[in-house]
Amino acid sequence: PARHFAPPRSPPRQCAAGARHGGGGAAAPRGRPRCPGSARPGPPVAGLRAAGGPGRPGRAAGGVLALAGGGGISCVLQDGEVFEKAGVNVSVVFGQLSEEAARQMRSRGKSLKASADGKLPFCAMGVSSVIHPKNPHVPTMHFNYRYFEIEEADGTKQWWFGGGTDLTPTYLNEEDAVHFHKTLKEACDKHDPKLYPKYKKWCDDYFFIKHRGERRGIGGIFFDDVDSPSKEEVFQFVQSCAKAIVPCYIPIVKKHCHDSFTPEEKQWQQLRRGRYVEFNLIYDRGTKFGLLTPGSRIESILMSLPLTARWEYMHTPPESSREAEILEVLRNPKDWVH
């Protein structure tokens, strides 16, 4: 299986140590906050390998980045038979919160009290993935689960979890949509039956491309700034969501990865990927935070972008077409589980 990924840029022992400490290539210094559990790329990567089947695995790159302000592990697969581009990132970053990042957090209701010199020490860690399949009948999938901690001037620590899993199909398959949402709902219901409807709506609202008047995809779940009832209870919920990633998505990949498709369907996939790029570069919080953090690894931040995308002037699909069908759902989100 190691042949699917390029040799790491750091020694293997350092890679292993980084993964055990939450994915960073360098262990956090003494006194720094540590991840409340192990964040490793193993399960998602294993799921991608299994779904890829025995065919050409694709050109791969990956490795460990170790910096004074943390580190991370990136695994990226390109030009495969099933996945045109698929990546998994694990990162642990710590340092001083930039003024712009602090301003954006305060705009979300965070009361952050900086020291006299304006410093706000922070630690952020998480695992994320975006999978862009080759076949337009296999949807794109994204997930991200993260933990954030900030130390205020008086030593008080603010912490919260965020994340979610969402699906972006090129063409609508209602059976797949129901399977995806039901699997996520089951994960949420283990903790509180009120969570899925709340986080489903949050997902539909968050992934809204305002200038297009449509969502990026058919949603899933999304949450941020979750800091109750307790750190351990929220972390257990996040773990349940993470465990649902493979069963909610990989069966859909296996079901459609060998479906036939036309050049016109491939072109529509490219146009929809253009919308994906627009959202990620204009609205996505994680992309914004990464680009505002000094010393960030740009390749990892932009891993979410598709290998190729397309924009056409004034493109409108014919009425009653399958292309128009998915647009209707993107403009008016559906309830997939009732």
N, C-alpha and C positions, 0 to 999 in steps of 0.2 A: 504493500500500500504506500510506502514511502516514496515510490517513484512518481506519485501524483504531484508531489511538491518539490520545489527546488531546495537544495541544502540550505539550512539556516545561516544567517549572517553572523551569528554568535555561536560559540562552542555548544555542542549538544547538552552538556551538563548545565550550562547557563540557561539554555532554553527550558529545560525541565524545571529548574529552580524558579524561573520566572513564571511558568505556568502554575506552579504550586502556590505562588504568592499572588494569585489573582491575574496572571497573564503578563505581568511586566517583565522585561528582560533584566531588570535590576530590582532587587528586593527593596521595599520602602525603608528608609532609614529609621532607626529607633526613635520612637516618639510620634512617628507619622501614623495616621489612621490606616488600618488594614481592611481589606475587603471582608465583609461579614459572611464569608464562605468562599468556595473555590469557583472562579470563573475560568473555564477552560474551553478551547475551541473543539475539543475531541468529539463530543456527541454530534454537533451539527456537521462537522467535517466527515465523520463516519457515515452519516446519513446521505451526504452528497455523493460520496464514493459509491455507496450501495445503489443509489438511484442512477448513477452514471452507467452502470452495467459493464459488460466486458469490452465495449467498443473503445475507440480512441479516447483517452482520458483528457487530452487537451494540454496546451502549454501552461505550465504552472510556475508560480513564483511565490516566495514566502520567506519568513525569517523573523528574527527578533530584533527589535530596536531598543537599545538601552541608553537612556539619557539621564542627566542629573535630575530632571524633573519627572522621572518615571520611565515607563517603557511599554512595550506591547508586542503582540504576536499577530502577524498578518498572514493569511493563507488565501491565495487568489488563483483561480483556475480560469483559463481563457481558451477559446476555440475548441471546445470539446464537442463530442457528438450530441450530447444532451444539453449541456450548459455552455452558452456562448460566453458568459462571464459570471462567475460565482465567487464570492469572497466571504471570509469570516475574520473579524477583527476582535482581539481581546486587548484591552488597554488599562493601564493604571497611571494616572497623571496627578501630580501634586505641585503646588507652587503658590503664587500670589494671584488672586483673581484680578483680571484686567478691569479698568473702569467701565468699559463698554459692557462686559459680561455682567458686572455687578448692576449696572443700570437696567439691563434687560431682566435680571432676576427680580429687582425691586418692582419693575412694572408688572410682574406676576404676583405681587403681594408679599414678597420676602422683605422682612425688616432686618437688614444687614448693617450692623454697627461696626464700622472700621476703626482701627486704632488711629492715634493722632497723625501718623504718617500715611494714613489712607490704606494700609495693608489689610488684606483679608486672606489668610491662608486657607487653601482648599485642597481637597482630594476628590478626584472623580475616577470611577472605575466601571467598566462594563464590557459586555460582549454584544457584537452586532453582526448582521449578515444581510447581504442583498444578493438574490439569485435571479439572473436574467437568462432564461432558457432560449435555446435556438428555435424551437418549434413555437409558432404563434398560438397554438392551441394549449400550450402549457403556460400558466400564469407566472408572472414575476412574484416573488415573495420577499418580504423584508421583516426582520425582527431586530429589536434592540432592547436590552435590559441593563440598567445602570443604577449606580449608587453614588450619591453626592454628599459631601460633608464640608462645612465651612466653620472655621473658628473665628468667633467675633472678638472684639477688643477686650471684653471682660472674661474671656476664656470659655464662654458658652459655645456649645457646638450645635449648629443646625444641621440636620441630616434629612434626606428624603430619597425615595426610590422612584424610578420612572421607567417607562418602556412600553412594549407592545409588539404585536404580530399582525401583519396586514397582507392582503392579497391584491394584486393588480393584474387582472386578466385582460388579454387583448380581445377575446371573444367571450361572451357570457355562456357559462354552463351552470345551470341552476343546481344540478345535483352536486357539483363540486363546491359551489358556494355554500350550500346547506351543510355539507360535510365539514368544511373548513370552520364555519361559525359554530356548529354544534360541538366540535372538538374543543374549541376555545371556551365555549360556555360551560362545558363539563369541568374544565380546569378551574374556572372561576367559582362555580357552584360548590366546589369542595370547601370553600372558605366563606362565601356569603352569596346567596342567590341574587342579591341586589347589584353585585359587581358587574356582571356581564352587560346588562342593559345600560348601565352608567358608562362603562368604558367603551362599549360599542358606539354609543352616540358621540363620546369624546373623540373616538377615532374618525368617525365621519366628519366631525367638525374640524379636527386638526388637519387632516389631509385634503382640505379644500383649497383648490387653486383659484384664488379670488378673481384674478384677471381673466380666467376662462369660464368661471361659473360652473365648475364641475370638480368632482373629487378625483384624486389620483387613482383610486381603485375602488373595490367593493368593501373596503374596510376590514375589520377584525376587532381588535381591542387596542386601546391606547390609554395611558395614564401618566401623570407626572406630579411631582411635589407631594407624593404620598408619604406621610410621616406618622400615621396612626393605624391601628391601636398601639402597636409596639414595634420596635425594630425587628425582633425575631419573627413576629407574626406576619409582617409585611414581606420579610425575606422568604418565608415559607410560601406565601402566595406567589411571589416572583418565581420561585423554583417550580411550582406547579405549572405556571405559564410556560416556562422554558422547556419543561418535559413534554409539553403538548406540541412543540414545534414540528418534530419529525412526523408524528402520526397525523397532524392536520394537513401537511403539505406533500410529503413524499408519495403517498398513494395517488395523489392527483398527477404527479410527475410520471409515475410508472404507467398510469392509465392512458396518458396522451402523448408521451414522448415519441412514439412511432406513428402518430397520425399523419396522414398526407396533408400537404398544404400547397396553396397556389402562390405564384409571385405576388398577386394582389393582396393576399392575406399577409404575406411577409412585409409588404409595403405598409399595410395598416399597423402592423406591430411596430414598425419603425416610427410612424407618426405618433403612436401612443407613448413610445419611449421618449419622444420629444417633450411630452407633457411631464413625464417622470423627471427629466432633467430640469425643467422649469421649476417644479416644486422644490426639488432638493437644493438648488442654488439660490432660490429666492426666499423660501419660507422655513426650511427645515432647521429646527433648533440645534440639533447636533452638529450640522455642517457649520452653522454660524458660530457656535461655541468653539469648534475646532479651529476655524480660520482666525478667531480672535485670540487664541491662546499662543503666546510666543513659543517658538521651537516645535510646534506641532508638525507631524509628518503628513505632508499634503497628499501623498499617494494613498495613505490609509483613509484620510478624510474623504477623498474623492473616489474611493473604491466603489461606492454605491452607484456611480454613473454607469450606464450601459456601454458596451463596447462600441455600438453604433446607434444613431438616432437620425430622425429626419423631420424637416419642417417644410411644408408646402404652403404657398400663399393662398389664403381663402379656401382651404379644403373643407368640403362638406359632404358627408356620405349620403347616398340615396335614401329616401324615406323607406321605411319597412325593411331595410337591409339589416344584416347581423351587426354591421358597424354602428348603425343608428340605434340598435337594441342596447348595446353596451353603453352608449352615450346617455340614453334615457336613465339607466340605473345610476350612472355617475352623477347625473344632475339631480336625481331623486332617489336617495338611498332606500333600500328595502329592509324589512325585517325578515331574516332568513331562517329563524328558528321557531316561529309560531304560525 
